[in-house]
């Protein structure tokens, strides 16, 4: 079954889960049977076959709730081996526990299992655990089934779909996602530290910028030493506001706007997320330019394509209809908005022909 079909089946399972009246009243066994196994089945796993989904799998002196097994080789008669460990916690139990996460990682590393999952039913925490790599951070993806079901279905199908797990694609995608996440953390910390040093130390370049801006408003350029003294006097009230705003934008990955709809020329469509908006715009271009729609493959970022025939070439891939072309749906709203405008410009329209209504 194509991954897109797994995604649709997983989305149906998520819809069912979100319709349950009160998850907090369910037992751990009920979560396993009614939610976890339902999601795994939707992802293509035969939950009745111990060679695919092994409950209470023995790892050292511990038992793992579920082990998703990779098929053995018929030619070499190798037995199936675990490819993903899934550990289920109590409903409502927070997964944000260093002890819990470290225990799951140790189980994976000890058994040479590349992917680990912690879940309490609604929340799913994914861990990349390559045995040959010592890491301080293994968490690469957090999924909330109740937050954004569409995105949750994308992520679960990307990392837990049976065909991708068995082929190793899921583990490779997880490793790339973890590397990118860790790099983003390092860069973000460096940016914030640089910002603090500039403001707290009153870098000369910052003083020059403030002096120039003051001249434009007051008609007279203040001396740098006066600018420095004023900023020092008001640093306590300026720094927190500026830093909070900066951190807020960084932590959310960009603007918190969400799209409500978009209009291209005279045609309007409602949308609930930035990825849906991008796919909707691409579908419109495909309908209008079916013969040369493949030109979209030429749109690239600095180092990676934004569109590809291989879903492993792009981040957070979503297929554009049945075109066989996948769009990268990763990034803040402002980035995806820019990507959508590049698409319409590619096919000869002005960026102004696409307007986006947000909420």
PyMOL commands that set and color helices and strands:
alter all, ss='L'
color gray80, all
select helices_A, chain A and resi 3-19+23-25+28-42+98-110+149-160+162-167+169-200+204-218+224-233+235-252+274-288+293-298+311-313+333-346+351-353
alter helices_A, ss='H'
color red, helices_A
select strands_A, chain A and resi 53-59+62-70+81-88+115-119+123-128+139-144+259-264+267-270+307-308+317-319+326-328+354-358
alter strands_A, ss='S'
color yellow, strands_A
deselect
rebuild
show_as cartoon
